[in-house]
Amino acid sequence: MAVPKYNELYEVFLKSLRDGKIHKKQECLDFIRGAMKLTENELAETIASGTPLWINRVNWCSTYLKKAGLVTSPIRASFQITEEGQNLLAEKVPIDNALLEQRFPSFASFIHPKQNKAKSTEAHDLEVDPAETPQDTFERVYGEINAQLADELLTAVLSMSPVFFEHLVIKLMEGMGYGGYAGSGFVTKASGDNGIDGIINEDQLGFNLIYVQAKRWAPDMTISKPEIQKFVGALAGPPKIEKGLFITTAKFSQGAQEYADAQHVILVDGKKLTELMIQFNIGVSIQKKYEIKRIDNDFFEEV
């Protein structure tokens, strides 16, 4: 028997959480290993990075269940079943991608981020487009891997303290080249900061300062215009600062974005935050590199 695919683990993963309590990832793994009766050979099988194949597939399983809203991760490396997850488990129906895509719009959007939501969600829509080139397949899978990583990153950030998040934001900006060197930015004191959480030089010589507000708030929370107005007020000084960055794990309303654009304040929401962390290797490490090569036609030209 081969190691079950991630989508074949949906039901057993939900069953590991059926009591409604928060369970650590290792508890879920122990339950799944026993329930699926994995052999020693199956447990020993690894992917290229050295991670056990079955654990890699459980990781993907948890990501998809979270995207469907059936499971949450209230604390890092832990899971809890939602009411929707309990209800689906009680139906005792086969749980697969086709069912999740049909029943849960958030899952469909994650599976097909670029497809029209009105598109049919029959099982054949999940199949790979036969016109897809190997390059297209690679790009699609790369995007899915980064989407899973972004989800894990946001969960990890939310498990830390607000002060940790403020330091993370300064470290990210330094990694992006602001300040010109490590240590050029700093977090302000907890009290008396007038709404400013961090300050960093725009360049190595320090011609301009950038004020930063960092808010580690729930991802489903929407930050509205008044919060941005307060931040702009803090930029007015004294001293008056021309450039500000409001960065959060939450999201912004359209009104907040429009006001920020008019005031030349940059807004970074939770989605953009994780994209930047991945791009600039903040809180992540490179597991494996793949190089795509093509033939060098110039090499084969005869003189």
DAJO-V709276 format. One record per backbone hydrogen bond with DSSP energy under -1.0 kcal/mol. NH is the residue of the N-H (numbers start at 0). CO is the residue of the C=O. Records with the same first field share a line. If there is no record, write none. Layout:
# DAJO-V709276
NH = CO + CO
This chain:
# DAJO-V709276
7 = 4
8 = 5
12 = 8
13 = 9
14 = 10
15 = 11
16 = 13
17 = 14
19 = 16
22 = 78
24 = 76
27 = 23
28 = 24
29 = 25
30 = 26
31 = 27
32 = 28
33 = 29
34 = 30
35 = 31
37 = 32
42 = 38
43 = 39
46 = 50
49 = 46
52 = 44
55 = 51
56 = 52
57 = 53
58 = 54
59 = 55
60 = 56
61 = 57
62 = 58
63 = 59
64 = 60
65 = 61
66 = 62
67 = 63
68 = 65
69 = 64
70 = 64
71 = 79
77 = 74
78 = 22
79 = 71
81 = 69
85 = 81
86 = 82
87 = 83
88 = 84
89 = 85
91 = 88
99 = 95
100 = 96
101 = 97
102 = 98
103 = 99
107 = 103
108 = 104
109 = 105
110 = 106
111 = 107
114 = 111
118 = 115
124 = 121
125 = 122
126 = 123
131 = 128
136 = 132
137 = 133
138 = 134
139 = 135
140 = 136
141 = 137
142 = 138
143 = 139
144 = 140
145 = 141
146 = 142
147 = 143
148 = 144
149 = 145
150 = 146
151 = 147
152 = 148
153 = 149
154 = 150
155 = 151
156 = 152
157 = 153
159 = 156
164 = 160
165 = 161
166 = 162
167 = 163
168 = 164
169 = 165
170 = 166
171 = 167
172 = 168
173 = 169
174 = 170
175 = 171
176 = 173
177 = 172
183 = 180
185 = 198
187 = 196
195 = 192
196 = 211
197 = 211
198 = 185
199 = 209
201 = 207
209 = 199
210 = 242
211 = 197
212 = 244
214 = 246
216 = 214
220 = 217
222 = 250
228 = 224
229 = 225
230 = 226
231 = 227
232 = 228
233 = 229
234 = 230
235 = 231
236 = 233
240 = 234
244 = 210
245 = 265
246 = 212
247 = 267
248 = 214
250 = 220
252 = 222
256 = 252
257 = 253
258 = 254
259 = 255
260 = 256
261 = 257
262 = 258
264 = 259
265 = 243
267 = 245
269 = 249
272 = 268
273 = 269
274 = 270
275 = 271
276 = 272
277 = 273
278 = 274
279 = 275
281 = 276
296 = 294
300 = 297
